[in-house]
Amino acid sequence: MDQGWLTADPTRLLRRRGRTPDRTRALAVADIEALFDLEAPLREKTLWAMLYETAARASELLGLDLEDLDRRNRRARVTRKGSAVDIVVWQTRTARLLPKLLAGRSKGPVFLTERRARVALAAGDLDPVTGRARLSYRRAEEIFNALTKSLAHPDLADPADLTAAPGWTLHDLRHSALTHAAENGANTGTLLAYSGHASVASLARYTRVSPDALTRWQARRDPNRRA
């Protein structure tokens, strides 16, 4: 009675425990290079390159149609989280892969499934010529996870152990791109535009300096290092 349990909700003072922040999501630059040395289908390499070079969310790029692309200026119009329309810009690797992937197509989704759709889908999610459907986030993530297991776990020699181990996620590419941009001196305004975030608070967890960059910084300022 004195504690008010009979007149108030006894759980009102409880608070959800916050998530432990993951500060290891950014891949090293060497890991990114190793990724593009993998034997992988053209579609996957194009998506991965665009993800890393634009720092966009996978869902934003998978939602692209050919009409959204401005290939001459290496940019595209995307719909961000929250339905905001924005522009993403890519670099040379993506610019070289895209023409091969599109192979003369002029309409439909940029990233397509390998086969014709087996169920009825909206016309906007189909290639009007081949009937292939827009590639789903789930399928793109499955493929990326499977193909990157060996890179994520170079110490695993047993194929069974490697099969059971997780690979990288598509979000790791976005995280890595933003971290590397911050390490290379991009200012806050540039990082906000690059990431599509509206606030610095949302951006902060992506731009924490990586262990590799911290190691290089320590080595440069070590007064006892060997010349």
N, CA, C and O of each residue as an XYZ file, in Angstrom:
908
protein
N       0.830     -1.197      0.000
C       0.000      0.000      0.000
C       0.870      1.254      0.000
O       0.633      2.179     -0.777
N       1.911      1.284      0.902
C       2.765      2.458      0.989
C       3.525      2.689     -0.312
O       3.846      3.829     -0.645
N       3.815      1.627     -1.048
C       4.579      1.759     -2.279
C       3.702      2.074     -3.484
O       4.214      2.294     -4.581
N       2.421      2.098     -3.294
C       1.522      2.469     -4.376
C       1.239      1.374     -5.379
O       0.758      1.655     -6.476
N       1.527      0.123     -5.027
C       1.337     -0.972     -5.973
C      -0.143     -1.233     -6.266
O      -0.480     -1.790     -7.311
N      -1.012     -0.838     -5.360
C      -2.432     -1.112     -5.579
C      -3.110     -0.017     -6.399
O      -4.226     -0.207     -6.884
N      -2.445      1.120     -6.555
C      -3.056      2.234     -7.282
C      -2.279      2.628     -8.538
O      -2.726      3.472     -9.314
N      -1.116      2.011     -8.728
C      -0.302      2.364     -9.904
C       0.324      1.101    -10.489
O       0.378      0.059     -9.835
N       0.787      1.209    -11.711
C       1.423      0.087    -12.407
C       2.775     -0.195    -11.759
O       3.643      0.677    -11.780
N       2.989     -1.391    -11.178
C       4.259     -1.683    -10.507
C       5.443     -1.780    -11.459
O       6.588     -1.802    -11.007
N       5.196     -1.840    -12.775
C       6.307     -1.941    -13.730
C       6.710     -0.584    -14.290
O       7.568     -0.502    -15.170
N       6.090      0.490    -13.780
C       6.315      1.801    -14.385
C       7.751      2.289    -14.250
O       8.215      3.090    -15.062
N       8.455      1.812    -13.231
C       9.827      2.269    -13.018
C      10.864      1.399    -13.727
O      12.058      1.699    -13.707
N      10.400      0.329    -14.348
C      11.327     -0.549    -15.062
C      11.754      0.101    -16.365
O      10.964      0.795    -17.004
N      12.983     -0.118    -16.755
C      13.511      0.432    -17.999
C      14.135     -0.689    -18.814
O      14.805     -1.571    -18.278
N      13.900     -0.636    -20.130
C      14.509     -1.635    -21.004
C      16.027     -1.456    -21.024
O      16.526     -0.341    -21.173
N      16.749     -2.556    -20.873
C      18.206     -2.473    -20.900
C      18.664     -2.106    -22.310
O      18.226     -2.706    -23.291
N      19.544     -1.120    -22.398
C      20.031     -0.689    -23.705
C      20.916     -1.735    -24.360
O      21.540     -2.552    -23.682
N      20.962     -1.702    -25.679
C      21.821     -2.627    -26.400
C      23.286     -2.254    -26.231
O      23.643     -1.076    -26.212
N      24.123     -3.267    -26.110
C      25.551     -3.016    -26.049
C      26.013     -2.579    -27.432
O      25.786     -3.300    -28.403
N      26.652     -1.423    -27.548
C      27.039     -0.948    -28.883
C      28.076     -1.861    -29.524
O      29.014     -2.310    -28.864
N      27.903     -2.129    -30.805
C      28.861     -2.933    -31.565
C      29.825     -1.979    -32.252
O      29.449     -1.264    -33.181
N      31.055     -1.972    -31.794
C      32.049     -1.045    -32.324
C      33.016     -1.719    -33.291
O      34.071     -1.159    -33.589
N      32.681     -2.898    -33.783
C      33.597     -3.649    -34.643
C      32.996     -3.903    -36.016
O      33.518     -4.735    -36.757
N      31.922     -3.220    -36.382
C      31.234     -3.523    -37.629
C      32.026     -3.113    -38.868
O      31.872     -3.732    -39.920
N      32.854     -2.105    -38.772
C      33.582     -1.635    -39.948
C      34.645     -2.645    -40.359
O      35.433     -3.104    -39.532
N      34.659     -2.988    -41.647
C      35.683     -3.872    -42.187
C      36.936     -3.059    -42.495
O      36.858     -1.862    -42.772
N      38.074     -3.709    -42.445
C      39.314     -3.043    -42.810
C      39.339     -2.810    -44.319
O      38.668     -3.514    -45.074
N      40.113     -1.821    -44.750
C      40.235     -1.546    -46.183
C      40.745     -2.790    -46.912
O      40.314     -3.076    -48.029
N      41.660     -3.525    -46.284
C      42.174     -4.764    -46.891
C      41.064     -5.795    -47.070
O      41.069     -6.551    -48.041
N      40.120     -5.828    -46.144
C      38.980     -6.746    -46.273
C      38.118     -6.369    -47.478
O      37.623     -7.243    -48.191
N      37.942     -5.081    -47.699
C      37.146     -4.625    -48.835
C      37.815     -5.038    -50.143
O      37.147     -5.492    -51.072
N      39.127     -4.880    -50.210
C      39.840     -5.288    -51.421
C      39.748     -6.793    -51.618
O      39.576     -7.262    -52.743
N      39.860     -7.548    -50.541
C      39.740     -9.005    -50.637
C      38.348     -9.403    -51.116
O      38.192    -10.379    -51.851
N      37.348     -8.651    -50.700
C      35.979     -8.933    -51.125
C      35.855     -8.862    -52.640
O      35.222     -9.718    -53.257
N      36.461     -7.837    -53.238
C      36.332     -7.673    -54.687
C      37.285     -8.569    -55.473
O      37.246     -8.596    -56.703
N      38.132     -9.296    -54.767
C      38.957    -10.312    -55.417
C      38.256    -11.668    -55.450
O      38.731    -12.599    -56.100
N      37.120    -11.779    -54.747
C      36.381    -13.037    -54.729
C      35.813    -13.371    -56.108
O      35.499    -12.479    -56.897
N      35.686    -14.668    -56.382
C      34.947    -15.109    -57.553
C      33.461    -14.993    -57.211
O      32.947    -15.757    -56.394
N      32.790    -14.058    -57.824
C      31.378    -13.815    -57.509
C      30.659    -13.368    -58.764
O      31.290    -12.813    -59.664
N      29.340    -13.597    -58.854
C      28.566    -13.161    -60.024
C      28.625    -11.650    -60.219
O      28.805    -10.892    -59.265
N      28.469    -11.232    -61.462
C      28.512     -9.812    -61.803
C      27.480     -9.016    -61.021
O      27.774     -7.922    -60.540
N      26.274     -9.553    -60.890
C      25.225     -8.829    -60.164
C      25.661     -8.527    -58.745
O      25.493     -7.408    -58.261
N      26.225     -9.535    -58.072
C      26.643     -9.350    -56.682
C      27.780     -8.339    -56.586
O      27.753     -7.461    -55.723
N      28.772     -8.450    -57.455
C      29.899     -7.512    -57.372
C      29.452     -6.078    -57.642
O      29.973     -5.136    -57.044
N      28.495     -5.918    -58.535
C      27.988     -4.566    -58.816
C      27.251     -4.007    -57.609
O      27.449     -2.849    -57.239
N      26.406     -4.821    -56.997
C      25.681     -4.376    -55.807
C      26.651     -4.047    -54.682
O      26.517     -3.011    -54.032
N      27.622     -4.916    -54.448
C      28.576     -4.676    -53.362
C      29.367     -3.398    -53.602
O      29.569     -2.604    -52.682
N      29.817     -3.200    -54.845
C      30.581     -1.992    -55.168
C      29.738     -0.744    -54.932
O      30.210      0.235    -54.355
N      28.492     -0.789    -55.382
C      27.623      0.369    -55.219
C      27.312      0.624    -53.746
O      27.245      1.775    -53.314
N      27.123     -0.444    -52.980
C      26.870     -0.288    -51.545
C      28.050      0.390    -50.851
O      27.869      1.316    -50.060
N      29.243     -0.075    -51.152
C      30.419      0.486    -50.471
C      30.713      1.903    -50.950
O      31.054      2.769    -50.144
N      30.586      2.146    -52.238
C      30.959      3.464    -52.765
C      29.922      4.543    -52.458
O      30.273      5.717    -52.337
N      28.665      4.166    -52.331
C      27.626      5.164    -52.031
C      27.297      5.254    -50.550
O      26.711      6.243    -50.109
N      27.668      4.229    -49.765
C      27.296      4.141    -48.343
C      25.782      4.119    -48.158
O      25.287      4.457    -47.083
N      25.048      3.728    -49.188
C      23.590      3.662    -49.093
C      23.158      2.391    -48.371
O      23.936      1.447    -48.235
N      21.927      2.377    -47.917
C      21.342      1.156    -47.361
C      21.041      0.196    -48.506
O      20.730      0.626    -49.617
N      21.134     -1.095    -48.237
C      20.872     -2.091    -49.272
C      19.468     -1.952    -49.832
O      19.265     -2.095    -51.038
N      18.496     -1.673    -48.971
C      17.114     -1.539    -49.435
C      16.955     -0.367    -50.401
O      16.126     -0.418    -51.309
N      17.744      0.681    -50.208
C      17.676      1.840    -51.096
C      18.176      1.499    -52.492
O      17.585      1.919    -53.487
N      19.256      0.745    -52.566
C      19.820      0.394    -53.871
C      19.012     -0.699    -54.562
O      18.860     -0.683    -55.783
N      18.498     -1.639    -53.791
C      17.686     -2.693    -54.392
C      16.363     -2.139    -54.922
O      15.719     -2.765    -55.764
N      15.964     -0.986    -54.440
C      14.751     -0.337    -54.919
C      14.963      0.499    -56.175
O      14.011      1.074    -56.701
N      16.205      0.573    -56.662
C      16.493      1.398    -57.835
C      15.894      0.816    -59.113
O      15.903     -0.397    -59.319
N      15.375      1.695    -59.963
C      14.983      1.364    -61.324
C      15.960      2.043    -62.278
O      16.644      2.995    -61.904
N      16.019      1.548    -63.504
C      16.954      2.134    -64.459
C      16.697      3.616    -64.683
O      17.628      4.381    -64.934
N      15.425      4.024    -64.590
C      15.083      5.433    -64.774
C      15.663      6.327    -63.673
O      15.736      7.545    -63.837
N      16.070      5.728    -62.564
C      16.627      6.505    -61.455
C      18.107      6.812    -61.652
O      18.667      7.654    -60.951
N      18.737      6.135    -62.599
C      20.179      6.255    -62.770
C      20.561      7.451    -63.643
O      19.907      7.747    -64.643
N      21.629      8.125    -63.241
C      22.286      9.149    -64.063
C      23.724      8.662    -64.224
O      24.633      9.120    -63.531
N      23.907      7.730    -65.146
C      25.199      7.060    -65.260
C      26.312      8.006    -65.702
O      27.467      7.828    -65.315
N      25.977      8.997    -66.502
C      27.005      9.936    -66.958
C      27.648     10.665    -65.778
O      28.856     10.899    -65.762
N      26.824     11.018    -64.795
C      27.335     11.743    -63.627
C      27.569     10.837    -62.418
O      27.842     11.312    -61.316
N      27.457      9.519    -62.645
C      27.714      8.536    -61.582
C      26.858      8.778    -60.343
O      27.367      8.831    -59.223
N      25.575      8.921    -60.553
C      24.672      9.165    -59.431
C      23.308      8.547    -59.703
O      22.989      8.159    -60.827
N      22.513      8.467    -58.640
C      21.162      7.920    -58.778
C      20.261      8.548    -57.733
O      20.725      9.015    -56.693
N      18.971      8.554    -58.020
C      17.955      9.057    -57.098
C      17.408      7.879    -56.302
O      16.907      6.912    -56.876
N      17.507      7.965    -54.975
C      17.030      6.881    -54.112
C      15.979      7.402    -53.147
O      15.885      8.600    -52.879
N      15.198      6.472    -52.636
C      14.230      6.813    -51.585
C      14.808      6.345    -50.265
O      14.983      5.148    -50.036
N      15.098      7.289    -49.411
C      15.743      6.986    -48.133
C      14.735      6.441    -47.126
O      13.530      6.403    -47.374
N      15.264      6.028    -46.000
C      14.427      5.644    -44.870
C      13.571      6.842    -44.479
O      14.081      7.952    -44.330
N      12.277      6.620    -44.313
C      11.375      7.722    -44.024
C      10.801      8.369    -45.266
O      10.095      9.373    -45.176
N      11.103      7.796    -46.445
C      10.534      8.215    -47.736
C      11.146      9.490    -48.308
O      10.639     10.015    -49.299
N      12.218     10.000    -47.713
C      12.877     11.174    -48.291
C      13.591     10.769    -49.578
O      14.206      9.704    -49.640
N      13.510     11.612    -50.603
C      14.196     11.369    -51.870
C      15.560     12.038    -51.814
O      15.677     13.192    -51.401
N      16.592     11.309    -52.231
C      17.959     11.807    -52.089
C      18.791     11.323    -53.281
O      18.322     10.541    -54.108
N      20.020     11.801    -53.347
C      20.957     11.413    -54.410
C      22.146     10.679    -53.803
O      22.707     11.120    -52.800
N      22.527      9.564    -54.409
C      23.761      8.874    -54.028
C      24.726      8.929    -55.210
O      24.306      8.976    -56.367
N      26.006      8.923    -54.907
C      27.047      9.079    -55.931
C      28.066      7.962    -55.774
O      28.457      7.619    -54.658
N      28.499      7.391    -56.909
C      29.461      6.288    -56.835
C      30.775      6.620    -57.522
O      30.960      7.714    -58.055
N      31.680      5.655    -57.497
C      33.030      5.834    -58.018
C      33.275      4.922    -59.227
O      32.337      4.399    -59.829
N      34.546      4.746    -59.565
C      34.927      4.075    -60.805
C      34.548      2.601    -60.856
O      34.108      2.118    -61.900
N      34.708      1.879    -59.753
C      34.409      0.441    -59.796
C      32.953      0.196    -60.197
O      32.668     -0.643    -61.051
N      32.048      0.929    -59.579
C      30.636      0.796    -59.927
C      30.389      1.243    -61.363
O      29.639      0.600    -62.098
N      31.015      2.333    -61.758
C      30.821      2.862    -63.109
C      31.263      1.860    -64.168
O      30.702      1.837    -65.264
N      32.245      1.043    -63.866
C      32.716      0.041    -64.828
C      31.832     -1.199    -64.858
O      31.682     -1.836    -65.900
N      31.246     -1.539    -63.710
C      30.444     -2.760    -63.623
C      29.007     -2.570    -64.125
O      28.431     -3.482    -64.718
N      28.439     -1.403    -63.891
C      27.030     -1.174    -64.228
C      26.680     -1.456    -65.697
O      25.689     -2.141    -65.953
N      27.455     -0.953    -66.671
C      27.086     -1.220    -68.066
C      27.058     -2.712    -68.388
O      26.229     -3.160    -69.181
N      27.942     -3.470    -67.791
C      27.965     -4.918    -68.019
C      26.721     -5.568    -67.419
O      26.139     -6.475    -68.013
N      26.322     -5.102    -66.246
C      25.152     -5.667    -65.590
C      23.876     -5.342    -66.362
O      23.015     -6.205    -66.533
N      23.754     -4.108    -66.826
C      22.516     -3.676    -67.466
C      22.389     -4.197    -68.895
O      21.277     -4.421    -69.375
N      23.492     -4.388    -69.565
C      23.528     -5.033    -70.890
C      22.453     -4.498    -71.843
O      21.735     -5.270    -72.478
N      22.351     -3.184    -71.933
C      21.422     -2.594    -72.893
C      19.997     -2.424    -72.411
O      19.178     -1.881    -73.152
N      19.657     -2.864    -71.200
C      18.290     -2.681    -70.698
C      18.013     -1.197    -70.476
O      18.921     -0.428    -70.160
N      16.760     -0.806    -70.644
C      16.400      0.599    -70.470
C      15.284      0.817    -69.463
O      15.008      1.959    -69.096
N      14.626     -0.262    -68.999
C      13.533     -0.137    -68.044
C      13.602     -1.260    -67.018
O      14.274     -2.273    -67.210
N      12.882     -1.041    -65.919
C      12.782     -2.067    -64.902
C      13.793     -1.914    -63.787
O      14.598     -0.982    -63.799
N      13.760     -2.827    -62.814
C      14.690     -2.767    -61.683
C      16.142     -2.927    -62.128
O      16.429     -3.625    -63.101
N      17.037     -2.285    -61.419
C      18.465     -2.432    -61.722
C      18.938     -3.839    -61.381
O      19.618     -4.479    -62.182
N      18.580     -4.320    -60.197
C      19.047     -5.625    -59.730
C      17.913     -6.639    -59.827
O      16.874     -6.491    -59.184
N      18.127     -7.669    -60.638
C      17.085     -8.644    -60.943
C      17.431    -10.026    -60.422
O      18.597    -10.353    -60.201
N      16.391    -10.836    -60.228
C      16.594    -12.249    -59.900
C      17.142    -12.967    -61.129
O      17.167    -12.421    -62.232
N      17.581    -14.205    -60.908
C      18.186    -14.963    -62.001
C      17.143    -15.581    -62.925
O      17.433    -15.863    -64.088
N      15.918    -15.794    -62.410
C      14.868    -16.452    -63.193
C      13.605    -15.604    -63.224
O      13.452    -14.650    -62.461
N      12.711    -15.976    -64.122
C      11.426    -15.298    -64.188
C      10.678    -15.444    -62.865
O      10.821    -16.448    -62.167
N       9.887    -14.440    -62.531
C       9.098    -14.493    -61.306
C       8.067    -15.620    -61.401
O       7.444    -15.820    -62.443
N       7.899    -16.353    -60.296
C       6.950    -17.466    -60.270
C       5.595    -17.077    -59.694
O       4.638    -17.846    -59.776
N       5.514    -15.899    -59.119
C       4.245    -15.413    -58.563
C       3.935    -14.050    -59.179
O       4.810    -13.383    -59.730
N       2.678    -13.660    -59.070
C       2.271    -12.363    -59.615
C       2.876    -11.227    -58.802
O       2.762    -11.204    -57.577
N       3.517    -10.289    -59.481
C       4.144     -9.143    -58.825
C       3.708     -7.858    -59.524
O       3.222     -7.880    -60.655
N       3.892     -6.747    -58.828
C       3.595     -5.450    -59.431
C       4.475     -5.252    -60.660
O       5.626     -5.687    -60.676
N       3.945     -4.605    -61.676
C       4.693     -4.398    -62.917
C       6.012     -3.674    -62.673
O       6.999     -3.925    -63.364
N       6.030     -2.776    -61.690
C       7.252     -2.033    -61.396
C       8.370     -2.875    -60.823
O       9.518     -2.432    -60.779
N       8.054     -4.086    -60.381
C       9.066     -4.972    -59.815
C       9.501     -6.059    -60.791
O      10.113     -7.052    -60.397
N       9.179     -5.864    -62.065
C       9.526     -6.850    -63.082
C      10.277     -6.199    -64.230
O      10.035     -5.041    -64.570
N      11.196     -6.960    -64.825
C      11.812     -6.535    -66.068
C      10.797     -6.809    -67.176
O      10.382     -7.955    -67.348
N      10.386     -5.793    -67.930
C       9.324     -5.992    -68.914
C       9.701     -6.935    -70.059
O       8.819     -7.450    -70.746
N      10.979     -7.163    -70.269
C      11.417     -8.024    -71.372
C      11.545     -9.477    -70.938
O      11.009    -10.371    -71.593
N      12.248     -9.716    -69.842
C      12.534    -11.092    -69.419
C      11.564    -11.628    -68.386
O      11.481    -12.841    -68.190
N      10.820    -10.741    -67.713
C       9.913    -11.191    -66.664
C      10.610    -11.497    -65.354
O       9.977    -11.980    -64.416
N      11.910    -11.222    -65.274
C      12.612    -11.440    -64.011
C      12.221    -10.365    -63.002
O      11.893     -9.236    -63.370
N      12.263    -10.736    -61.725
C      11.780     -9.845    -60.673
C      12.917     -9.061    -60.027
O      14.096     -9.373    -60.201
N      12.530     -8.048    -59.288
C      13.499     -7.279    -58.505
C      14.133     -8.187    -57.456
O      13.437     -8.957    -56.795
N      15.439     -8.097    -57.304
C      16.158     -8.881    -56.296
C      15.733     -8.428    -54.904
O      15.684     -7.230    -54.626
N      15.426     -9.379    -54.034
C      14.983     -9.050    -52.679
C      16.173     -8.858    -51.748
O      17.266     -9.373    -51.984
N      15.928     -8.106    -50.690
C      16.968     -7.900    -49.672
C      17.359     -9.243    -49.051
O      18.541     -9.512    -48.840
N      16.381    -10.070    -48.764
C      16.666    -11.357    -48.126
C      17.608    -12.206    -48.966
O      18.567    -12.775    -48.445
N      17.337    -12.291    -50.265
C      18.182    -13.101    -51.136
C      19.574    -12.493    -51.293
O      20.571    -13.215    -51.275
N      19.647    -11.179    -51.446
C      20.946    -10.515    -51.578
C      21.792    -10.718    -50.319
O      23.004    -10.916    -50.401
N      21.145    -10.666    -49.167
C      21.852    -10.870    -47.898
C      22.325    -12.314    -47.758
O      23.441    -12.558    -47.299
N      21.491    -13.266    -48.147
C      21.876    -14.685    -48.081
C      23.123    -14.958    -48.907
O      24.043    -15.638    -48.452
N      23.150    -14.424    -50.122
C      24.283    -14.653    -51.013
C      25.544    -14.014    -50.453
O      26.611    -14.628    -50.451
N      25.420    -12.779    -49.978
C      26.589    -12.081    -49.432
C      27.140    -12.810    -48.216
O      28.351    -12.977    -48.074
N      26.239    -13.241    -47.341
C      26.659    -13.955    -46.143
C      27.401    -15.239    -46.512
O      28.441    -15.546    -45.929
N      26.871    -15.985    -47.474
C      27.480    -17.259    -47.851
C      28.848    -17.063    -48.506
O      29.781    -17.819    -48.231
N      28.970    -16.059    -49.363
C      30.214    -15.871    -50.104
C      31.319    -15.242    -49.270
O      32.487    -15.312    -49.652
N      30.985    -14.638    -48.154
C      32.008    -13.958    -47.352
C      32.426    -14.741    -46.105
O      33.209    -14.237    -45.299
N      31.925    -15.942    -45.938
C      32.289    -16.735    -44.761
C      33.803    -16.945    -44.665
O      34.382    -16.825    -43.585
N      34.430    -17.254    -45.782
C      35.875    -17.528    -45.759
C      36.679    -16.278    -45.410
O      37.740    -16.376    -44.793
N      36.184    -15.107    -45.798
C      36.873    -13.860    -45.456
C      36.640    -13.490    -43.994
O      37.533    -12.975    -43.321
N      35.439    -13.757    -43.521
C      35.110    -13.427    -42.135
C      35.807    -14.356    -41.143
O      36.050    -13.980    -39.996
N      36.128    -15.579    -41.593
C      36.745    -16.575    -40.700
C      37.932    -17.253    -41.382
O      37.872    -18.445    -41.683
N      39.007    -16.509    -41.629
C      40.161    -17.091    -42.334
C      40.855    -18.193    -41.545
O      41.645    -18.951    -42.107
N      40.567    -18.292    -40.240
C      41.213    -19.307    -39.390
C      40.477    -20.646    -39.414
O      40.979    -21.627    -38.866
N      39.299    -20.709    -40.038
C      38.538    -21.956    -40.057
C      38.921    -22.782    -41.281
O      38.709    -22.363    -42.419
N      39.488    -23.962    -41.030
C      39.912    -24.841    -42.122
C      38.897    -25.932    -42.420
O      38.828    -26.431    -43.543
N      38.109    -26.303    -41.418
C      37.128    -27.369    -41.589
C      35.907    -26.822    -42.337
O      35.274    -25.877    -41.867
N      35.568    -27.403    -43.499
C      34.406    -26.921    -44.266
C      33.104    -26.919    -43.465
O      32.265    -26.038    -43.651
N      32.931    -27.899    -42.575
C      31.715    -27.957    -41.765
C      31.643    -26.771    -40.811
O      30.579    -26.180    -40.627
N      32.776    -26.425    -40.204
C      32.811    -25.271    -39.302
C      32.537    -23.985    -40.073
O      31.841    -23.094    -39.585
N      33.086    -23.898    -41.275
C      32.904    -22.694    -42.079
C      31.447    -22.545    -42.509
O      30.911    -21.436    -42.527
N      30.814    -23.649    -42.852
C      29.413    -23.612    -43.253
C      28.523    -23.110    -42.123
O      27.555    -22.388    -42.362
N      28.850    -23.490    -40.902
C      28.038    -23.098    -39.743
C      28.324    -21.673    -39.278
O      27.526    -21.088    -38.545
N      29.448    -21.115    -39.697
C      29.844    -19.779    -39.232
C      29.119    -18.691    -40.027
O      28.757    -18.909    -41.183
N      28.906    -17.528    -39.421
C      28.257    -16.424    -40.153
C      29.250    -15.683    -41.038
O      30.431    -15.582    -40.705
N      28.774    -15.170    -42.154
C      29.590    -14.304    -42.980
C      29.327    -12.845    -42.640
O      28.725    -12.539    -41.611
N      29.775    -11.956    -43.499
C      29.501    -10.530    -43.305
C      28.063    -10.214    -43.725
O      27.406    -11.017    -44.387
N      27.594     -9.041    -43.330
C      26.258     -8.590    -43.729
C      26.381     -7.416    -44.697
O      27.403     -6.730    -44.723
N      25.353     -7.192    -45.477
C      25.358     -6.061    -46.403
C      25.512     -4.739    -45.654
O      26.125     -3.799    -46.162
N      24.958     -4.673    -44.455
C      25.072     -3.438    -43.674
C      26.528     -3.149    -43.298
O      26.896     -1.995    -43.080
N      27.352     -4.193    -43.224
C      28.771     -3.980    -42.919
C      29.437     -3.099    -43.979
O      30.371     -2.360    -43.667
N      28.972     -3.168    -45.215
C      29.560     -2.343    -46.272
C      29.226     -0.873    -46.063
O      30.086     -0.010    -46.240
N      27.996     -0.582    -45.691
C      27.607      0.809    -45.389
C      28.392      1.328    -44.201
O      28.926      2.437    -44.230
N      28.457      0.516    -43.153
C      29.184      0.914    -41.944
C      30.651      1.198    -42.281
O      31.224      2.190    -41.830
N      31.238      0.319    -43.072
C      32.656      0.464    -43.433
C      32.887      1.720    -44.264
O      33.851      2.451    -44.036
N      32.002      1.970    -45.230
C      32.157      3.147    -46.084
C      32.151      4.434    -45.266
O      32.973      5.321    -45.493
N      31.226      4.536    -44.318
C      31.143      5.752    -43.500
C      32.339      5.882    -42.564
O      32.869      6.976    -42.375
N      32.760      4.769    -41.984
C      33.932      4.803    -41.106
C      35.176      5.223    -41.880
O      35.942      6.064    -41.410
N      35.382      4.653    -43.048
C      36.572      4.974    -43.843
C      36.530      6.426    -44.320
O      37.566      7.088    -44.382
N      35.341      6.923    -44.657
C      35.229      8.324    -45.065
C      35.614      9.252    -43.915
O      36.311     10.246    -44.115
N      35.154      8.918    -42.710
C      35.501      9.734    -41.537
C      37.004      9.694    -41.271
O      37.611     10.714    -40.945
N      37.594      8.519    -41.411
C      39.036      8.380    -41.189
C      39.841      9.159    -42.228
O      40.963      9.591    -41.961
N      39.260      9.334    -43.409
C      39.945     10.068    -44.474
C      39.671     11.569    -44.422
O      40.064     12.306    -45.326
N      38.999     12.021    -43.370
C      38.859     13.451    -43.139
C      37.573     14.089    -43.627
O      37.480     15.316    -43.649
N      36.572     13.304    -44.021
C      35.303     13.905    -44.452
C      34.676     14.671    -43.293
O      34.651     14.181    -42.164
N      34.171     15.866    -43.565
C      33.577     16.665    -42.492
C      32.148     16.207    -42.202
O      31.599     15.366    -42.913
N      31.567     16.760    -41.171
C      30.248     16.317    -40.722
C      29.182     16.516    -41.790
O      28.344     15.640    -42.001
N      29.209     17.664    -42.466
C      28.220     17.917    -43.498
C      28.293     16.903    -44.628
O      27.270     16.431    -45.125
N      29.512     16.578    -45.025
C      29.696     15.591    -46.088
C      29.217     14.222    -45.643
O      28.570     13.510    -46.411
N      29.527     13.850    -44.416
C      29.107     12.548    -43.900
C      27.597     12.441    -43.775
O      27.033     11.374    -44.017
N      26.936     13.525    -43.404
C      25.476     13.512    -43.331
C      24.869     13.302    -44.718
O      23.925     12.528    -44.877
N      25.416     13.994    -45.719
C      24.910     13.826    -47.084
C      25.227     12.433    -47.612
O      24.410     11.825    -48.303
N      26.405     11.932    -47.289
C      26.855     10.610    -47.755
C      25.982      9.510    -47.174
O      25.643      8.549    -47.865
N      25.621      9.649    -45.910
C      24.881      8.604    -45.213
C      23.372      8.712    -45.382
O      22.652      7.721    -45.258
N      22.901      9.922    -45.666
C      21.464     10.134    -45.724
C      20.839     10.370    -44.369
O      19.614     10.430    -44.260
N      21.656     10.507    -43.323
C      21.122     10.777    -41.998
C      20.704     12.244    -41.881
O      21.257     13.120    -42.545
N      19.723     12.484    -41.031
C      19.264     13.847    -40.794
C      19.906     14.462    -39.549
O      19.876     15.680    -39.375
N      20.486     13.629    -38.685
C      21.070     14.151    -37.448
C      22.451     13.573    -37.205
O      22.760     12.455    -37.618
N      23.267     14.354    -36.532
C      24.624     13.917    -36.188
C      24.573     12.751    -35.211
O      25.428     11.867    -35.258
N      23.577     12.739    -34.323
C      23.463     11.657    -33.343
C      23.307     10.306    -34.033
O      23.891      9.316    -33.591
N      22.527     10.255    -35.107
C      22.332      9.004    -35.843
C      23.600      8.581    -36.557
O      23.841      7.391    -36.758
N      24.406      9.552    -36.938
C      25.628      9.285    -37.688
C      26.759      8.784    -36.811
O      27.637      8.063    -37.283
N      26.749      9.157    -35.542
C      27.907      8.966    -34.661
C      28.407      7.531    -34.595
O      29.618      7.308    -34.599
N      27.510      6.552    -34.536
C      27.966      5.179    -34.360
C      28.651      4.616    -35.593
O      29.355      3.610    -35.510
N      28.448      5.263    -36.739
C      29.081      4.789    -37.970
C      30.485      5.364    -38.168
O      31.280      4.813    -38.929
N      30.782      6.442    -37.503
C      32.020      7.159    -37.798
C      33.058      7.035    -36.694
O      34.007      7.816    -36.637
N      32.879      6.066    -35.829
C      33.896      5.802    -34.825
C      35.131      5.239    -35.517
O      35.028      4.331    -36.341
N      36.298      5.783    -35.180
C      37.548      5.353    -35.820
C      37.755      3.863    -35.588
O      37.540      3.365    -34.483
N      38.172      3.155    -36.628
C      38.370      1.706    -36.545
C      39.659      1.376    -35.800
O      40.532      2.234    -35.672
N      39.793      0.134    -35.303
C      41.029     -0.277    -34.634
C      42.265     -0.111    -35.521
O      43.331      0.264    -35.032
N      42.129     -0.390    -36.829
C      43.278     -0.239    -37.734
C      43.720      1.212    -37.816
O      44.914      1.507    -37.758
N      42.756      2.122    -37.950
C      43.100      3.542    -38.025
C      43.675      4.034    -36.701
O      44.591      4.856    -36.688
N      43.142      3.537    -35.593
C      43.657      3.921    -34.282
C      45.092      3.423    -34.111
O      45.922      4.118    -33.526
N      45.386      2.235    -34.613
C      46.741      1.695    -34.561
C      47.704      2.549    -35.371
O      48.819      2.818    -34.924
N      47.284      2.979    -36.566
C      48.144      3.833    -37.396
C      48.397      5.169    -36.727
O      49.507      5.699    -36.778
N      47.347      5.721    -36.091
C      47.498      7.007    -35.409
C      48.472      6.887    -34.249
O      49.317      7.760    -34.053
N      48.359      5.806    -33.475
C      49.272      5.596    -32.362
C      50.714      5.430    -32.845
O      51.647      5.942    -32.226
N      50.885      4.714    -33.951
C      52.239      4.501    -34.475
C      52.869      5.822    -34.905
O      54.061      6.039    -34.684
N      52.080      6.709    -35.517
C      52.619      7.987    -35.982
C      53.056      8.879    -34.825
O      53.997      9.659    -34.965
N      52.375      8.768    -33.681
C      52.680      9.659    -32.560
C      53.529      9.004    -31.486
O      53.741      9.590    -30.424
N      54.017      7.800    -31.745
C      54.840      7.075    -30.778
C      56.255      7.679    -30.740
O      56.981      7.567    -31.729
N      56.665      8.308    -29.644
C      57.976      8.974    -29.601
C      59.145      7.993    -29.628
O      60.277      8.377    -29.921
N      58.868      6.733    -29.323
C      59.950      5.752    -29.259
C      59.978      4.795    -30.448
O      60.699      3.797    -30.436
N      59.182      5.110    -31.480
C      59.178      4.224    -32.636
C      60.506      4.309    -33.373
O      61.228      5.302    -33.281
N      60.804      3.260    -34.096
C      62.049      3.242    -34.863
C      61.851      4.023    -36.137
O      60.836      3.872    -36.816
N      62.803      4.846    -36.461
C      62.699      5.715    -37.653
C      62.686      4.864    -38.914
O      62.604      5.400    -40.019
